[in-house]
Amino acid sequence: MGLLVLVDNKDDLVYKHVFNNTLNIYDLLVVCYGSIDILNTIIKMNKSNYFECIDTHEDFEVTAYIFNSFYKCFFIHKKLKNVKKFMYEICQIFREKIVYEDVWSYEDQINDINDIYRIYFKI
């Protein structure tokens, strides 16, 4: 269960992917956008690219990864193991798309994401 979001360096939505259609993604998108301010504060104090549980909402946690280009990837999820490995693999896919593709829509589906999710979370 969760929501994966990628925003650009201006914090505009680039991509979103829902891992469970029963979720109210609009609530989770609001949580994600609220987490941008938190991440921007944390970045100033930390040199890491990966940030585990920067925010919570009900029983969801917000995990973030920031690219060198200042694109930000957020994964809003229930408590799960292997989130860090999952995020690094997903962000590698995003990195290739950002570098090698001029334009892509956040509505485009990236087929590998569901497969990677199933591998790490056995769902």
C-alpha positions in Angstrom: 0.0 0.0 0.0 1.3 3.4 -0.8 1.9 6.3 -3.1 5.0 7.1 -5.1 5.5 10.7 -6.1 8.2 12.5 -8.1 8.4 16.3 -8.1 10.8 18.5 -10.1 13.1 21.2 -8.8 10.2 23.6 -8.7 8.1 21.1 -6.7 5.7 20.5 -9.6 4.3 17.0 -9.9 6.2 14.9 -12.5 4.9 11.4 -11.7 2.6 9.6 -9.3 1.9 5.9 -8.9 -0.6 4.4 -6.5 0.1 0.8 -5.3 -3.4 0.3 -3.9 -6.4 1.7 -5.7 -8.5 1.8 -2.5 -6.3 4.6 -1.0 -7.5 8.1 -1.0 -4.6 9.5 -3.0 -5.6 13.1 -2.6 -5.1 13.0 1.2 -1.7 11.3 0.6 -0.8 13.9 -2.0 -1.5 16.7 0.5 0.8 14.9 3.0 3.4 14.6 0.3 3.3 18.3 -0.5 3.5 19.1 3.2 6.6 16.9 3.4 8.4 19.0 0.8 8.9 21.8 3.4 10.2 19.3 5.9 12.6 17.8 3.4 13.8 21.3 2.3 14.7 22.0 6.0 16.3 18.6 6.5 18.5 19.0 3.4 20.2 22.0 4.8 21.4 20.0 7.8 22.2 16.7 6.1 24.3 15.7 3.2 22.4 12.4 2.5 20.1 11.8 -0.5 17.9 9.3 1.4 15.6 10.3 4.3 13.6 7.7 6.1 10.3 8.7 7.8 10.5 12.5 7.5 6.8 12.7 8.3 3.8 10.6 9.3 0.1 10.6 8.6 -2.2 8.2 10.4 -0.3 4.9 10.0 1.6 6.1 6.9 5.2 7.2 6.8 6.8 9.5 4.3 10.2 8.5 3.0 12.1 10.7 0.6 15.0 10.7 -1.8 16.5 13.8 -3.4 18.4 13.8 -6.7 21.4 15.9 -7.4 19.1 17.8 -9.8 16.9 18.6 -6.8 14.1 16.4 -8.1 12.5 14.8 -5.1 11.0 11.3 -4.8 8.5 10.6 -2.0 7.1 7.2 -1.0 4.1 7.4 1.3 3.7 3.9 2.8 2.7 1.9 5.8 5.5 0.6 7.9 7.5 -1.7 5.6 10.9 -3.3 5.5 13.3 -2.8 2.6 12.1 0.7 1.8 15.6 2.0 1.3 16.5 -0.7 -1.2 13.2 -0.1 -3.0 13.7 3.6 -3.1 17.2 3.3 -4.5 16.0 1.0 -7.3 13.0 3.2 -8.2 15.2 6.3 -8.1 17.6 4.7 -10.5 14.7 4.3 -13.0 13.7 7.9 -12.5 17.3 9.1 -12.9 17.5 7.4 -16.3 14.2 8.9 -17.4 15.2 12.4 -16.2 18.6 12.2 -17.9 17.7 10.4 -21.1 14.2 11.5 -21.9 13.4 15.1 -22.8 9.7 15.1 -21.8 7.5 12.5 -20.1 4.2 12.9 -18.6 3.4 12.1 -14.9 0.5 10.1 -16.3 2.8 7.8 -18.2 3.0 4.4 -16.5 6.4 2.9 -15.8 5.8 -0.8 -15.9 8.8 -1.9 -13.9 7.5 -0.1 -10.7 4.8 -2.6 -9.9 7.3 -5.5 -10.4 9.9 -3.9 -8.2 7.2 -3.2 -5.5 6.2 -6.9 -5.6 9.8 -8.0 -5.2 10.6 -5.9 -2.2 7.2 -6.1 -0.4 6.0 -9.6 -1.5 2.6 -8.3 -2.5 
